[in-house]
Structures are given as structure tokens and as C-alpha cells.
Amino acid sequence: MRLAINFAPANEDWESAVAYVVEAERLGVDMVWTVETWGYDAATPLAYLAAKTTRMQLGTGIMQIGTRTPAMTAMTAMALASL
């Protein structure tokens, strides 16, 4: 069985949210998902979490494709993969 968690900082408490993900990874959680909500995009937190975790898989649950061009979406995916 694989386990996943959601990354959604409450009240812009990014430090606690990142600590939650790091601890979840230590406990064996396999993946973390981000979403776009309340003015935050889904991709930027993934880049930060990639720097803070070592084996956890990262993904976006909801990404507003209608608000960006296909080329911009592809560029975002390529930048994240490169990081």
C-alpha cells in the first residue's frame, strides 16, 4: 500500500506545512500532492518540497490549465523536472 498526503499551508504557515511533509517522509509516506487554491499556484511549492525531501514523490492534484497556455504548462513541467 502507498500513502499520500496533501500539502496545503493554513494561514500561510509555510514553515509548519513543510515540517509536516518532512516528518511524513520520515514516517514512510510515499507522495505529497499540491493544489491551486486561494491565490497560490500548485507548481512553486513542489520545487521547494523537492529541495526539502529526498525520496517522496511530488504531484499536483489541481492545476488550472485554463488560466495558462499549453506552452506555459509544458515549461512549468520541464522546469520542475529539471530541478
N, C-alpha and C positions, 0 to 999 in steps of 0.2 A: 504494500500500500504506500502511496506517495502522499505527502502532506503539503498543503499550500496555505499561505496567509495573504491577507490584503494589507497594502501599505496606504494608509490614509491618515496623515497627521491631523490631530484635532487642535483647533485653535492655534494653528501654525507652530505647534510644539515639535519641530523637526528633530531636535536632539533626542527626545524620548521615543519618537517613532523609529528613528534609525537604531537606537539601542534595542528596541523591541525586535527588529529584524535581525540584528547581530546575535541576540540571545536565541531567537528562534532557530537560526542556522546552527548554533552551538548545540541545541537540543535535538537536531536532526530533521528540521523542516526542510523540504526539498525545493520549494519555489515561493516566490513572492510576486504579487500582481499589483500594478498601479492602475489608476483610473484618472480620467479628466473630470474634475469637478470644482466648482466654486472658484474658477479663475486660474487653476493650476493645470498645466499640461501633464500628460502621462509619461513622456519620454525623459524629461530632465531628472526626475527622481531616480529613474533607472540608472542613469550614468553615475549618480552619486552612490547608489547602493552597490553598483559594480565595484566601486573603489573600496567599499567597506566590508564586502563579503568575499569569500573565496570559492565556494562551490555551489552556492544557491543559484538556481535558475531564475531568470527575471522575465517578466512579461507584462503586457498591457491588457487590461480587461476591457476597457472602453477608451477608444481614441476617436475623436470627432473628425472623421475623414472628410466630411462635407465642408469643413472650415479651412482645409488646406488642399493645395493642388496635389495630384498624384506624384509629381516630381519632388515636392517638398516632403511628402510622406516617405518616399524612397530615400531621399537624402538623410532624413532623420534615422531611418533604419540602418543605413550604411554607416553613419557616424557612431551609433550605439554599438554596432557590431565591431567596428574598428577599435573603439575604446575597450 
